[in-house]
């Protein structure tokens, strides 16, 4: 049966205390730096079609208190993309321009540390229009390229949805329980992650959080969720339309994301997170994405 395990089972450890509490701490001069790495491979007919690695450095400049959570000032200090196919280098260099509008973000987080609002949306929109009228001017030459600009208009005029569905931001600002015992499992609000095999579609899930281990300085969590079975049915129809002629009639859909987390009590921020997201329609058609986030 198709399933979506958001975080796979891990061996539970005995905690050093019956209850734990984790929260972000306000700091107006934090300047905490994080290496955020992502490695993506896409396979069709069991052959590797793309192999792309992205290395970023994120800077959390400050964290402020807010009545409903926190306000985080986030800057992207560097962003490098490496592709195993040299023929795509020019296209990737051009696409990197689309990162510029969101190099500076001011985010409002809810009480579970998830992104709830983008407070500098106007700045993002203005930065997008700057590059649209300069670096991206050649895209206005054809109808197909103009569609890319229209998609950019949609994303950068209202960036919250794209940020909430991005796995990098979803992992970094993952939901954290304010207080629980290591043996407890708490059901949080549901969400959705973008499908990478069926563009424009999403995988809905309900998220559970379990505290695994608590020490004097660090705490680890496990997250797990299940895919909505109706999404699988819809994907089956899309597979027949999009892929069956080239990749065969077999449809055996599965999406998984396994991860391990370590948070620091001193700041409430991630010490380290490693995750692997995989989405497959069958053995030969699959998408794999590896993430590593580490405080540096």
N, C-alpha and C positions, 0 to 999 in steps of 0.2 A: 504494500500500500504506500502511495506517495506520502511524504511527510516533509516538514520543514523544522529541523532541530536548530534553534538559533544559537544555542551553546550546548555542546555535547557533554555527556556525563563526565565528571571528574571524581577522583577518589577523595572523599571527605576526610578532613583531619580534625582532631580534637582541638577545640579552641581553649585559649588560656583564660577566658572569662565567659560568663553566661550571657552577657549582653555587650553589644558593640555599637558605636555611633560614629558615623563618618559624614563630614560635611565640608564644603569649600570654605576656606577662611578668607575674609576680606584682607586685602593687601594692596595699597595704592602704588607701591613700587616693587612689584613682584619680579618681573623680568625673568620668568622661568622659560627655558628653551627646551623644545622637544624635537627629536628626529622622528619624522613620520614617513615611513617607507611603504610602498605598494608595488607588488609585482603581479602583472596580469598576463595570463595565457588563454588563448581561445583555440579550440580544436574543432575541426569539421572533417567528417569522414575519417576520424581518428588521426588526422594530420594537423600539426601545429600551424595555425594560420597567422597568429600574431603573438608577440612576446615583448611586452612593454614594462619598463621599470620606472617608477617615479620616486624621487628622493626630495623631501621637503624639510625645512626647519620652521617650526611654528614658535612664536614668541607670545607668551601670555604676559602682557605688560602690567595689567592690574586686575584685581577682583574687588568689586564694590558690593555692599549690601543693598538689597532691594526688598520691598515688602513681600514679594512673592517668590524670592529666590536670590539670584546674584546677577550682576552685570560684569561681563568679561570683555576686556579689550584684547583682541587677538590680532597679531600681525604675522604675515607669511614672509619670513626673512629670506628664504631662498626656495627655488622650485626648479628642479632639473628632471628632464625626461630622457630616457635612453631606450632606443628601439633596436631589436635584433635585426630588423630589416632596414638596411641603409637606404633603400629606395623610398622609405617613408619619412626620412629625416626632414626634408623640406616642409612636408605637410605638418609634422609635429611642431617644428619651430614656429610655423604660422599659427597653429592652434594654441600655442602657449600664450599668445596675446589675450586669449579669452580668460586667462587667470588674473590679469591685471585688475579688473574692477573689484575683485574680492580679496585683494592682498591686505586690506585693512578692514576688520570687522569689529563691530561693537554689538555683542550678543546679550540678550536677556535670557537667563536660565530659570527654569521652574525649580520647585523645591526638591526635585529628584535629579537636578543638574542637567536636564535635557534642554535643548535649545527651544525657546518659546517665542522669541521675537528678534528681529534685526533692527537695531536702533539707529544705524547710520545708512539706511536704505537710500536716502537721497544722494549721499556721497557715492555709493556704488553705481547708481544710475548715471551720475555726471561723469564718472570715470569711464563707464561703458561708452557713452556718447563721444567722449574725447577720442578713444581709439577707433570707434566706428567711422568717424570723419577723417581719420588719419591712416593708421596702419591697415585697417580693414576696408578702406575705400574701394579696392579692386573687386570686392565681393558684390558690389552693386551692378556689375557688368552683365550678369545673367540671372534668369529667374530662379534657377536652382541655388545659386549662391545667395541670392536675396532671401531665400527661405532660411538660410543659416542666420542671417542678420535678424530676421523676424523672431526666430527662436531665442536669440540673444536678447532682443527687446523684452520678450516675455519673462525670461529668467532674471534679468538684471533690473527690471522694474519692480519685481517682487521676489526677493531671493530666499525667503524663509522656507518655502517648500523644497527647493533644491538642496538647501543645507540640511534639512531634517531627513531627506532621503539619501544623502551621501553617506556611504559606509565609513569614510574617514571621520566625519563629524559625529556620526552615530556612535562609533566606537570611542572616540575621544570624550564626548559628552554623554556617555552611557548613563542610564538611570541608576542611581545609587540610593539604597534605602537609608533613611535617617537613623533608625535604630531597630535592631533585630538580634536574635540569638543565632549562633552558627547553625543550629538545626532547623531553623525556620525557613519556609519558602513563601514568598509573597508574590501575589499576582498584581502586576502593574498594568497600566493602560496599554492597549494595543497600538500597533504602528504598521508601517509598510516599508518595504525595500524595493528598489527598482529592479525589474528583470533585465538581465543582460542578453538573454537569448530572444526575447520578444519585446523589442523596443516599444516604449510608450505604455507598457503594462507594469503592474506592481504585484508584489507578493505580500499579502496581509498576514499579520501574525499577532498572537497574544503572548506577552512576555512575562516570564516568571524569573524572580531573582532569588538566589540562595547564597547565604553567607557560608563560606567554606572554612576559613581559618582566620583567626585574629591573634596578632602578636602585639608587642609593645609599640612597634613603630609602623607596622604595615597590616593590611587586611586584604583578603582575596574574595572574589565573588564568582558565582556561576550564573549564567543567564540561559534560558531555554524557552523556545516557543514552537508552535505548530502552524503549518500552512493551512489556509482556508481551502477545503477540498473543492469548492466551486472554481477556484482559480486554476486548479489542475485541469478541470474539464474544459475551460476556456483555452488553455494553452494547448490542449490536444487538438482542437480545431485549428489553431494557428499553426501548429507544427505541420499538419497535413497540407495546409495552404502554402507555407513558406519553405519547408525543408524536405518533405517526404520524397520528392522526385530525385533529389541528390543524395539524401542520407538514409533512405529506406523507410519502411512503414512502421518500424518498431518505435513505440513511444513509451518510455519508462522514466517519467519525470521525477527529479529529486533536487531539492535545494537544501544545503546545510551551511551553517556557519559555526565553527568551533573556535573558542577563544579562552585565554587565561588572562586574568587581571591581577595587578598588584597596585594598591593605592597607598599613599602616605598619609598617616594621621595628621602630621604637622601642617599640611596644606590642603588635604582633601583631593589633591591632584593625582593623576596616574604616575606611578613609578615606571611601569612597563605593561604593555598589552601586546599579545601576539594573537593573530586571528587568521583563519582561512575560510573564505567564502567559496562555495562551489555550487554551480547550477548546471544540471545536465538534462537533456531531452532523451538521450540514449547513450550508450557507451562511446560512440564516435563523435557526438555533438555535445560539447561541454565548455564551460567557462570557469576558470579558476583564478582566484584573486587572494594573494597573501598580504597581510598587513603586519607591520611592526611599529609600535609607538613606544618611545623611550625618552624619559627625561635625561637631558645631557648637561 
